[in-house]
Amino acid sequence: MALALIIERLSSLRASRILPKRLLDDVMSVSLQQLPSPEMVDRLAENSLLGEVLASGLRAVTAEPQMPEGKLRMVFEFAGRRAVHRMERYMNTLGTIATAAPLLGLMGTVVGMIEIFGSQAPGGNNPAQLAHGISIALYNTAFGLMIAIPALMFHRYFRGRIEEYVLELEAAADRLMGQLRRYTA
């Protein structure tokens, strides 16, 4: 399950899906003279998460040309929160796997230890059963760590990527908001 989530997040959090390189510059140049048409804004919203955030501001100004700056800022903030929510999809699940896997490995270790102590009879020892119990304990510990370590590494990596994207989205929205103020004044 962790592997499936990692692959999905690697695909979904690509820069081309979140912040296409020239999108902000294109939107800024198109909206320099006049507001884009609703069809163009719809295509922008379908482009990427950045496109959705920028489109929300363009739609708001088109719908209410005399919109106060504070209200426009709230429109961008709400769109940004929606974008962050979409970027953080499955992150709690991946974090839970990274946290729970070592505990499941520890539980398997305890089961192996119980088997070791169960193999020790008062009248004699069974070395094969003792070795089997030790191997169960070690295998379970190893499997728990083999799942937890990559899951934790990717969880932290994705968290960092999302934080970078959030900063970029905020800067892009602020830049467009500065240009859209001309239309709201």
C-alpha positions in Angstrom: 0.0 0.0 0.0 2.8 2.4 0.8 4.4 1.7 -2.6 1.1 2.5 -4.4 0.7 5.8 -2.4 4.3 6.8 -3.2 3.9 6.1 -6.9 0.6 8.1 -6.9 2.1 11.0 -5.1 5.2 11.1 -7.3 2.8 11.3 -10.3 0.4 13.8 -8.8 3.0 16.2 -7.3 5.0 16.7 -10.5 5.8 20.3 -11.1 4.0 20.2 -14.5 0.8 19.3 -12.7 1.1 21.9 -10.0 3.2 24.8 -11.3 3.7 24.8 -15.1 6.8 26.9 -15.9 5.4 29.7 -18.0 1.8 29.7 -16.9 1.9 32.7 -14.6 3.8 34.8 -17.2 1.2 33.8 -19.8 -1.7 34.8 -17.6 0.0 38.0 -16.6 0.6 39.0 -20.3 -3.0 38.0 -21.3 -4.6 39.9 -18.4 -2.4 43.0 -18.9 -4.7 44.7 -21.3 -8.0 43.2 -20.4 -9.6 40.3 -18.4 -9.5 37.0 -20.4 -12.8 35.4 -21.7 -14.6 32.9 -19.5 -13.7 30.1 -21.9 -10.0 31.0 -21.5 -10.4 31.1 -17.7 -12.1 27.7 -17.8 -9.1 26.2 -19.8 -6.7 27.9 -17.3 -8.5 26.2 -14.4 -8.2 22.8 -16.0 -4.5 23.3 -16.7 -3.1 22.7 -13.2 -3.4 23.6 -9.5 -1.8 27.0 -10.2 -4.3 27.5 -13.0 -7.2 26.8 -10.6 -5.9 29.4 -8.1 -5.3 32.0 -10.8 -8.7 31.3 -12.5 -10.5 31.8 -9.2 -9.2 35.4 -8.9 -9.9 36.1 -12.5 -13.5 34.8 -12.1 -14.0 36.8 -9.0 -12.9 40.1 -10.6 -15.0 39.3 -13.7 -18.1 38.6 -11.6 -17.6 41.6 -9.3 -15.5 44.4 -10.9 -15.7 46.6 -7.8 -14.5 43.9 -5.5 -12.5 45.2 -2.5 -8.9 44.0 -2.2 -9.6 42.1 1.1 -12.3 40.1 -0.6 -10.1 39.3 -3.6 -7.4 38.2 -1.2 -9.9 35.9 0.5 -10.8 34.4 -2.9 -7.2 33.6 -3.6 -6.7 32.2 0.0 -9.7 29.9 -0.3 -8.5 28.6 -3.7 -5.1 28.1 -2.3 -6.5 26.1 0.6 -8.4 23.9 -1.8 -5.1 23.4 -3.8 -3.2 22.5 -0.6 -5.9 20.0 0.4 -5.6 18.3 -3.0 -1.7 18.2 -2.7 -1.9 16.7 0.8 -4.2 13.9 -0.3 -3.0 10.5 1.0 -0.2 12.1 3.1 -1.9 11.1 6.4 -2.2 7.6 5.2 1.5 7.4 4.2 2.5 8.9 7.5 0.4 6.4 9.4 2.0 3.5 7.5 5.4 5.0 8.3 4.5 5.1 12.0 2.6 1.8 12.2 5.0 -0.4 10.3 7.7 -0.6 13.0 5.0 -1.2 15.6 3.7 -4.2 13.5 7.3 -5.4 13.2 7.6 -5.1 17.0 4.5 -7.1 17.5 5.9 -9.8 15.3 9.1 -9.7 17.3 7.1 -10.2 20.5 5.3 -13.2 18.9 8.7 -14.7 18.0 9.9 -14.1 21.5 6.8 -15.9 22.9 7.6 -18.8 20.6 11.2 -18.9 21.9 10.0 -19.0 25.5 7.4 -21.6 24.6 10.1 -23.8 23.2 12.0 -23.9 26.5 10.5 -26.8 28.4 11.5 -27.6 32.0 12.7 -31.0 31.0 14.8 -30.1 27.9 15.5 -27.7 25.1 14.6 -27.9 21.5 17.3 -25.9 19.5 15.3 -26.1 16.2 12.3 -24.5 17.8 14.5 -21.9 19.5 16.1 -21.0 16.2 12.7 -20.8 14.5 11.4 -18.4 17.2 14.5 -16.1 16.8 14.1 -16.1 13.0 10.4 -15.1 13.3 11.4 -12.3 15.6 14.1 -11.0 13.3 12.1 -11.3 10.1 9.2 -9.4 11.5 11.5 -6.6 12.8 13.2 -6.4 9.4 9.9 -6.3 7.4 8.5 -3.6 9.6 11.6 -1.5 9.1 11.7 -2.2 5.3 8.2 -0.7 5.0 8.6 2.1 7.6 11.9 3.6 6.4 11.0 4.3 2.8 7.5 5.4 3.7 8.9 7.9 6.2 11.5 9.2 3.8 8.9 9.7 1.0 6.5 11.3 3.5 9.0 13.9 4.5 10.1 14.4 0.9 6.5 15.0 -0.2 5.9 17.4 2.7 8.9 19.5 1.6 7.6 19.5 -2.0 4.2 20.6 -0.9 5.6 23.4 1.2 7.6 24.6 -1.8 4.6 24.5 -4.0 2.5 26.4 -1.4 5.1 29.2 -1.3 5.1 29.4 -5.1 1.3 29.4 -5.3 1.1 32.2 -2.8 3.7 34.3 -4.7 1.9 33.7 -8.0 -1.5 34.7 -6.5 0.0 37.8 -4.9 1.6 38.8 -8.2 -1.7 38.4 -10.2 -3.6 40.1 -7.4 -1.4 43.2 -7.9 -2.3 43.2 -11.5 -6.0 42.6 -10.9 -6.3 45.6 -8.5 -6.3 47.8 -11.6 -9.6 46.2 -12.6 -11.2 46.5 -9.2 -10.4 50.2 -8.6 
